[in-house]
Amino acid sequence: MATNVHLTPELEQFARDRVKTGRYANMSEVVRDGLRLLQDQEVARQSAEAARREELARQQEESARRQLAFKAMLDRWSAMPSINIGPWTREELYD
């Protein structure tokens, strides 16, 4: 499968320099190696995004759990009978 790639003059010179140093046998190897690096970078980006979404979901679950616990505490507290502590009631103290 033949694919033509048009590079900027700077990128073409960079690729040719890599071939001249002997690191790569030809321009195709340079382009393939660059695409592999881009592929690795994309996989890392997707992994980071998945981890970010998982952390956000965990934080939302924790927030919902805390809100339910707080509501349950308030419900228990409000169900308690008023107590007389001197001339004031609990409601008067915490109003």
C-alpha positions, 0 to 999 in steps of 0.5 A, spaced: 500 500 500 503 506 497 501 512 501 504 519 499 506 524 505 507 531 504 512 534 509 514 541 511 521 543 509 523 542 516 520 536 517 523 533 511 530 535 513 529 532 520 527 526 517 533 526 512 538 527 517 535 521 521 537 517 515 543 520 514 545 519 521 544 511 520 539 511 525 534 509 519 534 506 513 530 510 509 524 515 510 519 510 510 522 508 517 522 515 520 515 516 518 513 509 521 517 510 527 513 517 528 507 514 527 508 509 532 510 514 537 504 518 536 500 511 537 503 510 544 501 518 545 494 517 544 494 510 548 497 514 554 492 520 553 486 515 552 488 511 559 489 518 562 482 520 560 479 514 563 483 514 569 480 522 570 473 519 568 473 514 574 476 519 579 470 523 577 465 518 578 468 516 585 468 523 587 461 523 585 459 517 589 463 519 595 459 526 595 452 522 594 454 518 600 456 523 604 450 527 603 446 521 605 449 520 611 449 527 613 441 527 611 440 521 616 444 524 621 439 531 621 433 526 620 435 522 627 437 529 630 430 532 628 427 526 631 430 527 638 425 530 643 426 536 645 430 537 652 430 542 657 436 545 659 435 550 663 430 556 661 432 554 654 430 549 649 435 546 644 431 549 638 432 556 641 439 555 642 440 552 635 436 557 631 
